[in-house]
Amino acid sequence: AGRDVNYGLSMTEVERLFQLLFNENMPHLQEKAFEKAQDNINLLIEEVRQEFTQKIDSINIQVLTEPDVQSAINDAVQGAAKKGEKIDLSVLASLVVDRMNDGHDDFFYNSLEESIKIIPKISKDLLSALALNYLIKNLTMNSTTLEKLEEAFTLLKENFLIRCKNITDTRLITLESIGAVNYVNMMRGDT
């Protein structure tokens, strides 16, 4: 009584797992590239730590013993090591931590695992464009007033449009090439 009981892996052990996966997958990098990749992993670890803290009540640390969860973490570690701050590490960390929640079905977990593989292939601006497209297509307003429209546009501008620099048709087609969207349907409104 009065003691903390901890089953499963601690955050320190999770950090060691990330480091182990990194060291196993990046053995042939030159020293400078290795250091940069290590810095990128540390950024991901910090993002995971923040997400982990926020979602601690919904996490089952025991799932870290499952091969599919370890594979998803490995994919995240490899993607972060390669791309670093070029991708949205906070989104990647959120997906990894959500995979540690065991309250969902296989479809949900499969979707998370595929998203973890895709995020490192999408730049921050393309990810914002994808989110903006989804939001615009699903935005409904019950009482449309000029004030409400201005409020909605300000939200879109501050959270998405400001990040959507240098978006071209060619870059949007990239989303289709990695399996994130169907370009024709995205542009038509049938995504």
Salt bridges, closest charged atoms under 4 A:
GLU15 OE1 - ARG49 NH2 3.08
GLU46 OE1 - ARG49 NE 3.64
GLU51 OE1 - LYS55 NZ 2.97
ASP68 OD2 - ARG99 NH2 2.67
ASP98 OD1 - LYS55 NZ 2.83
GLU113 OE2 - ARG99 NE 2.85
GLU114 OE2 - LYS117 NZ 3.39
ASP125 OD2 - ARG171 NH1 2.63
ASP190 OD2 - ARG188 NH2 2.97
